[in-house]
Amino acid sequence: MADTEPYLTLPPPRRPEETILVTRGVKRHLVRLGFAVVEELPLASGRRADVVGLSPSGDIWIVEVKSSVEDFRVDQKWPFYRLHSDRLYFATSPRVPLDIFPEDCGLIVADAHGGEILREAPEHRLAAATRKATTLRFARAAAVRLHMLQDPRVTGNVEIG
């Protein structure tokens, strides 16, 4: 197995408890909408998306989770997620002021129990080749992670894309 995707076997990045709870709520909400979801998906650009949703029709949504004003202010990578998704959302806790988030992105408020879309994200359709590549990354990451849960003795890394 290749050593190019160590995130598959390393512990997830340390994140504040608030981020973990918001992420859980976002994933639950997307699943209720019919999406399959993968957390911390590596993208072709080398960046990692917090939550990626794949709809039954093949639409790809990226949700960037921000648990505080400071978390949002220090992040300069989120505009690049548009290159890998049909819709880009921010998700945050009810405790974070909503006016800090850009109007040209969707907005989800979430907690550990679920979420709600407060503002729909504008659609910017992916090119067919990008859609295929991102969908394959999604499928491979989900399959590898499932295999690792089912067989804890699997220790190698698998190249996702």
CORCOR-V729494 format. One record per pair of residues at least 6 apart in sequence whose ideal C-beta (glycine too) atoms are under 6 Angstrom apart, sorted by the first residue. I is the first residue (numbers start at 1). J is the second residue. If there is no record, write none. Layout:
# CORCOR-V729494
i;j
I;J
I;J
This chain:
# CORCOR-V729494
i;j
1;156
1;157
1;158
2;159
3;157
4;159
5;157
5;159
5;160
6;157
8;144
8;157
9;157
16;67
18;67
18;93
19;65
19;67
21;111
21;112
22;65
22;67
22;91
22;93
22;110
23;65
24;112
25;110
25;111
25;112
25;114
25;115
26;51
26;63
26;91
26;108
26;110
26;115
27;37
28;114
29;114
29;115
30;37
30;53
34;56
35;53
35;55
36;54
37;51
37;53
38;52
38;138
38;141
38;142
39;51
40;48
41;49
41;52
41;141
42;48
42;160
43;49
43;84
45;80
47;77
49;62
49;81
50;64
50;65
51;63
52;62
53;61
54;60
54;138
59;86
60;85
60;86
60;134
61;85
61;87
62;81
62;85
62;88
63;89
63;91
64;78
64;90
65;91
66;72
66;90
66;92
67;93
69;100
72;100
81;88
82;88
84;134
86;123
86;125
86;126
87;121
87;123
88;105
88;121
89;106
89;108
89;121
90;101
90;105
90;107
91;108
91;110
94;109
101;107
105;121
106;119
106;120
106;121
107;118
107;119
108;115
108;117
109;116
109;118
137;160
137;161
140;160
141;160
144;158
148;154
